[in-house]
Amino acid sequence: MMKSRTVEIWVGLFVAAGLAALFVLAMQVSNLTLVDDEGYPLTARFDNIAGLKVRAPVTVGGVRIGRVTAIDYDPRTFQAVVTLRIQARFNQLPEDTGASILTSGLLGEKYVGLEPGGAEEVLAPGGSIAITQSSLILEQLIGKFLFSKASEEK
């Protein structure tokens, strides 16, 4: 009787540990975390952000240094305004850093890739990244390709 009770407790603990592991895995896959990274905000303006979402990673050289915290639209300039939160330890980004919206992997998840420039001045908290490259849109690329092929045949 006591032996079966002990087995039940161990099985229960094993199941609880498995559920906790699945929860952590789901959080990692969905780019969610329980604690928000402290850091400083930067903004970047893009003509097209096609598919970029809040909580998307911000990387430099493939290393995640922050996340997208907000996406807004500026009706005066007709651009998307993306707010990035950069971890405090990465506070030496040059003023002429460029930002591009890139696609990761086969699933096509979008993220912001930063390319540090060579300026000696650094981006201050709340600063703006002036050099940006919008997201590539597959449909537009295919349309341009087909249009150029059609005009070659004439």
Secondary structure as the mmCIF struct_conf table of DSSP 4:
data_model
#
loop_
_struct_conf.conf_type_id
_struct_conf.id
_struct_conf.beg_label_comp_id
_struct_conf.beg_label_asym_id
_struct_conf.beg_label_seq_id
_struct_conf.end_label_comp_id
_struct_conf.end_label_asym_id
_struct_conf.end_label_seq_id
HELX_RH_AL_P HELX_RH_AL_P1 MET A 2 VAL A 29
TURN_TY1_P TURN_TY1_P1 SER A 30 ASN A 31
BEND BEND1 LEU A 34 VAL A 35
HELX_LH_PP_P HELX_LH_PP_P1 ASP A 36 GLU A 38
STRN STRN1 GLY A 39 PHE A 46
BEND BEND2 ASP A 47 ASP A 47
TURN_TY1_P TURN_TY1_P2 ALA A 50 GLY A 51
TURN_TY1_P TURN_TY1_P3 VAL A 54 ARG A 55
STRN STRN2 PRO A 57 VAL A 60
TURN_TY1_P TURN_TY1_P4 GLY A 61 GLY A 62
STRN STRN3 VAL A 63 ASP A 74
TURN_TY1_P TURN_TY1_P5 PRO A 75 PHE A 78
STRN STRN4 GLN A 79 GLN A 87
HELX_RH_3T_P HELX_RH_3T_P1 ALA A 88 PHE A 90
STRN STRN5 PRO A 94 PRO A 94
TURN_TY1_P TURN_TY1_P6 GLU A 95 ASP A 96
STRN STRN6 GLY A 98 SER A 104
TURN_TY1_P TURN_TY1_P7 GLY A 105 GLY A 108
STRN STRN7 GLU A 109 GLU A 115
BEND BEND3 GLY A 118 GLY A 118
BEND BEND4 GLU A 120 GLU A 121
STRN STRN8 VAL A 122 VAL A 122
HELX_LH_PP_P HELX_LH_PP_P2 LEU A 123 ALA A 124
TURN_TY1_P TURN_TY1_P8 PRO A 125 GLY A 126
STRN STRN9 SER A 128 ILE A 129
STRN STRN10 ILE A 131 GLN A 133
HELX_LH_PP_P HELX_LH_PP_P3 SER A 134 LEU A 136
HELX_RH_AL_P HELX_RH_AL_P2 LEU A 138 GLU A 153
#
